[in-house]
Amino acid sequence: MFTDTRPTIVKRTGQRLAAGVLAAAAALLAAGCNQLKLYNADKGEAVATVGERTLYASDLAGLIEPGLPERDSLAAVHSIVENWVRKEIKTAAAEAAISGHGADIDEMVANYRSTLLTYRYEQEWLADRLDTTVTPEQIFAYYDDNRDGFRLAGPIVKARIARIPAGLRQSRKLEEMFRSGDENDRNDFLNICQKNQYRTDDFSDEWTDFSTVVRHIPFSQSNFDDFLRTRRFYEVEDDQYKYMMAIDLYRPTGDYSPIERETGNIRKIILNKRRQTLLGQLEDSLYAAARNDGLFDIQLNK
């Protein structure tokens, strides 16, 4: 609850405030109102004021969850009012501090409003016109025509990592299973790890940056490409664990990123190109229509 030290601009507190707000809330909610009503014809009792701004009980109605116990409702009311007061105080301070820049602020607001309106209009206009189907053939064609844009900035791998207790008696057997190319051996290894809660990290299903993979294991090599050119398995041990890493496939820095790794990005690129083409057509058609209707006049010396 508000205490005596709260700002005097909060005009109503305690049970009376909660009762008034909850009564207004019940009336509005009964009418099916779930939105904030700042300009209700009958605003009801004033709850708080900051300067010339006033918060009324009816303004809070849609912000209070119906069916709350009285104590919880009261707490919600106090929280909402306190936040409103703080916001209005900050707004008033900002207005006073930048009062000499009113024209700039008005221009910013106008530009922001224009941007929001334009964006909303474009999205609604595109909704029925943008073809969102991107075929595998289109993806491959884009990839093939733009290969140099898909050069790797660092090596990528398909790899597996496992961590088992150091000094484990069956460590050699587990290592052989981990290194094996036989699917049954790998499955048996994973089953043993799962049963004994040994940690495993599997990066074998999709291409992953090697820099991401080695974060899961103690690794001191600085030249990733040199390491990957000569090693397919890596082991390191500390006082607690033995770490094992197997590299199934890799592509070095400067190689082409595999198309399966770029499919999602390419789809976004294709859709964005279609979107920009359609929006260009929209802008051109609006310009032509406005010119034909004489809605603008450009007065420049030719």
C-alpha positions in Angstrom: 0.0 0.0 0.0 1.0 3.6 -0.5 2.7 5.1 2.6 2.8 8.7 3.8 6.1 9.3 1.9 4.6 8.7 -1.5 4.2 11.8 -3.8 1.2 13.9 -2.9 0.1 13.8 -6.6 -1.4 10.4 -5.9 -4.8 11.6 -4.8 -6.6 8.4 -3.6 -5.2 5.5 -1.7 -6.2 2.4 0.3 -9.5 0.6 0.2 -11.5 3.6 -1.2 -9.2 3.7 -4.2 -9.4 0.0 -4.8 -13.2 0.0 -4.4 -13.7 2.8 -6.8 -11.4 1.4 -9.4 -12.8 -2.1 -9.1 -16.3 -0.8 -9.4 -15.4 1.0 -12.6 -13.6 -2.1 -13.8 -16.7 -4.2 -13.2 -19.0 -1.8 -15.0 -16.7 -1.7 -18.1 -15.9 -5.3 -18.1 -19.6 -6.2 -17.9 -20.0 -4.2 -21.1 -17.3 -6.3 -22.7 -14.6 -3.6 -22.5 -11.0 -5.0 -22.3 -9.1 -2.0 -23.6 -7.8 1.1 -21.8 -10.4 3.8 -22.0 -8.6 7.1 -21.7 -11.4 9.2 -23.1 -14.5 7.7 -21.5 -17.4 10.1 -21.3 -17.8 9.2 -17.6 -14.3 8.8 -16.3 -15.3 8.4 -12.7 -13.1 9.3 -9.8 -9.7 10.9 -10.2 -6.9 8.6 -9.1 -3.8 10.6 -9.6 -2.6 13.8 -11.2 0.8 15.0 -12.5 0.7 18.6 -13.5 -2.3 19.0 -15.8 -2.6 15.3 -16.5 -5.2 13.2 -14.6 -5.6 9.5 -14.3 -9.2 8.3 -13.6 -10.6 5.1 -12.2 -12.2 4.2 -15.5 -8.7 4.4 -17.2 -7.6 1.5 -15.1 -10.6 -0.8 -15.6 -9.3 -2.8 -18.6 -5.9 -3.2 -16.9 -7.1 -5.1 -13.9 -7.6 -8.9 -14.4 -11.2 -9.8 -13.5 -11.8 -12.2 -10.7 -8.7 -11.3 -8.7 -9.0 -11.4 -4.9 -9.5 -7.9 -3.4 -6.0 -7.9 -1.9 -4.4 -8.8 -5.3 -6.6 -6.2 -7.0 -5.5 -3.5 -4.6 -1.8 -4.4 -5.2 -2.4 -4.3 -9.0 -4.0 -0.8 -8.7 -1.2 0.6 -6.6 1.4 -0.8 -9.1 -0.4 0.6 -12.2 -0.9 4.1 -10.6 2.7 4.2 -9.4 4.0 3.3 -12.9 1.7 5.9 -14.5 2.9 8.6 -12.1 6.6 7.8 -12.8 6.0 7.8 -16.5 4.2 11.2 -16.5 6.9 12.7 -14.3 9.6 11.6 -16.7 7.6 12.8 -19.7 7.1 16.2 -18.0 10.8 16.5 -17.3 11.7 15.5 -20.9 9.3 18.1 -22.2 10.8 20.8 -20.0 14.4 19.8 -20.9 13.9 19.9 -24.7 11.2 22.6 -24.9 13.4 24.4 -27.4 13.4 21.5 -29.8 9.6 21.1 -30.1 9.7 21.5 -33.9 12.3 18.7 -34.2 10.2 16.4 -32.0 7.1 17.1 -34.0 9.0 16.3 -37.2 10.3 13.0 -35.7 6.8 12.0 -34.6 5.4 12.8 -38.0 8.1 10.8 -39.7 7.6 7.9 -37.3 3.8 8.0 -37.9 4.4 8.1 -41.7 6.8 5.1 -41.4 4.3 3.1 -39.4 1.4 3.8 -41.7 3.4 3.0 -44.8 4.7 -0.2 -43.3 1.2 -1.3 -42.3 -0.1 -0.5 -45.7 2.7 -2.4 -47.5 2.2 -5.5 -45.4 -1.5 -5.6 -46.0 -0.9 -5.0 -49.7 1.7 -7.7 -49.9 -0.4 -10.3 -48.0 -2.4 -11.2 -51.1 0.3 -10.7 -53.7 3.6 -12.1 -52.5 4.3 -15.6 -53.7 6.0 -17.3 -50.7 6.7 -20.6 -52.5 10.4 -21.1 -53.1 11.3 -24.4 -54.9 14.5 -26.4 -54.5 15.3 -25.6 -58.1 15.1 -21.8 -57.4 17.3 -22.2 -54.4 19.9 -24.2 -56.3 19.8 -21.7 -59.2 20.5 -18.8 -56.8 23.2 -20.7 -55.1 24.9 -21.6 -58.4 24.7 -18.1 -59.7 26.1 -16.6 -56.5 28.7 -19.1 -55.3 31.3 -16.5 -54.4 28.9 -15.0 -51.9 28.9 -18.3 -50.0 32.6 -18.6 -49.2 33.4 -19.8 -45.7 35.0 -17.3 -43.3 36.1 -20.2 -41.1 36.1 -24.0 -41.3 32.9 -26.0 -40.7 32.5 -29.5 -39.6 30.2 -32.4 -38.8 31.5 -33.8 -35.6 30.9 -35.6 -32.3 32.2 -35.0 -28.8 32.0 -37.2 -25.7 33.2 -36.8 -22.1 33.9 -39.8 -19.9 35.5 -40.0 -16.4 39.2 -40.0 -16.4 40.9 -43.3 -15.6 37.8 -45.3 -16.5 38.7 -49.0 -16.8 36.8 -49.6 -20.0 38.1 -46.3 -21.5 39.9 -48.1 -24.4 36.8 -50.0 -25.4 34.7 -46.9 -25.3 37.3 -45.0 -27.4 37.2 -47.8 -30.0 33.4 -47.6 -30.2 33.5 -43.8 -30.4 35.9 -43.9 -33.3 34.1 -46.7 -35.1 32.4 -45.9 -38.4 29.9 -48.7 -37.7 26.5 -47.4 -36.8 25.9 -50.2 -34.3 29.1 -49.4 -32.5 28.1 -45.7 -32.3 24.6 -46.5 -31.1 26.0 -48.8 -28.4 28.4 -46.1 -27.3 25.6 -43.6 -27.0 23.5 -46.1 -25.0 26.4 -46.6 -22.6 26.9 -42.8 -22.2 23.2 -42.3 -21.6 23.0 -45.1 -19.1 25.9 -43.7 -17.2 25.1 -40.0 -17.7 28.3 -39.4 -19.7 28.0 -36.1 -21.6 27.9 -36.2 -25.4 27.5 -33.4 -27.9 26.4 -34.4 -31.4 27.1 -32.0 -34.3 27.0 -34.7 -37.0 23.5 -34.0 -38.4 24.3 -30.5 -39.7 27.3 -28.3 -40.6 28.6 -26.3 -37.7 31.3 -23.7 -37.3 34.3 -25.5 -35.9 34.8 -22.6 -33.5 31.5 -23.5 -32.0 32.3 -27.1 -31.6 35.6 -26.7 -29.8 33.9 -24.6 -27.1 32.7 -27.9 -25.7 36.1 -29.3 -25.2 39.5 -28.2 -23.9 41.3 -27.1 -27.1 44.5 -25.1 -27.5 45.1 -25.3 -31.2 44.9 -21.8 -32.8 45.0 -22.7 -36.5 41.8 -24.6 -37.0 42.5 -25.4 -40.7 45.9 -26.9 -40.0 44.4 -29.1 -37.3 41.5 -30.3 -39.5 43.8 -31.1 -42.4 45.7 -33.7 -40.4 43.4 -34.9 -37.6 40.1 -36.7 -37.5 40.2 -37.6 -33.8 41.3 -35.7 -30.8 41.7 -36.6 -27.2 42.5 -34.6 -24.1 42.4 -35.4 -20.5 42.4 -33.5 -17.2 42.1 -34.6 -13.6 38.4 -35.4 -13.9 37.5 -36.2 -17.5 38.7 -37.6 -20.8 37.4 -35.7 -23.8 37.1 -37.2 -27.2 36.3 -35.4 -30.5 35.6 -37.1 -33.8 35.5 -35.1 -37.1 33.3 -36.9 -39.6 33.4 -34.2 -42.4 34.9 -30.8 -42.7 35.2 -27.9 -45.2 38.1 -25.4 -44.8 38.1 -21.6 -44.7 37.5 -20.2 -48.2 35.6 -23.3 -49.5 32.0 -23.0 -50.5 29.4 -23.3 -47.8 27.2 -26.4 -48.6 23.9 -25.5 -50.1 22.0 -27.3 -47.4 23.5 -24.9 -44.9 22.4 -21.9 -46.9 18.9 -23.0 -47.9 17.2 -20.9 -45.3 19.2 -17.8 -46.1 18.7 -18.2 -49.8 15.0 -18.5 -49.3 14.9 -15.3 -47.3 17.0 -13.5 -50.0 14.6 -14.7 -52.8 11.5 -13.6 -50.9 13.0 -10.3 -50.0 13.8 -9.7 -53.7 10.2 -10.5 -54.6 9.0 -8.2 -51.9 11.1 -5.3 -53.1 10.0 -5.9 -56.7 6.3 -5.8 -55.7 6.8 -2.7 -53.5 8.6 -1.0 -56.4 5.6 -1.8 -58.6 3.2 -0.4 -55.9 5.1 2.8 -55.6 5.3 3.3 -59.4 1.5 2.6 -59.8 0.7 5.1 -57.0 2.9 7.7 -58.5 1.4 7.2 -62.0 -2.1 7.4 -60.6 -1.4 10.5 -58.6 0.2 12.2 -61.7 -2.8 11.3 -63.9 -5.2 12.7 -61.3 -3.2 15.9 -61.0 -2.5 15.3 -57.3 1.0 16.8 -57.3 3.0 19.4 -59.2 6.8 19.4 -59.3 8.0 22.9 -59.9 11.6 22.7 -60.8 13.5 24.5 -63.6 14.2 22.1 -66.4 
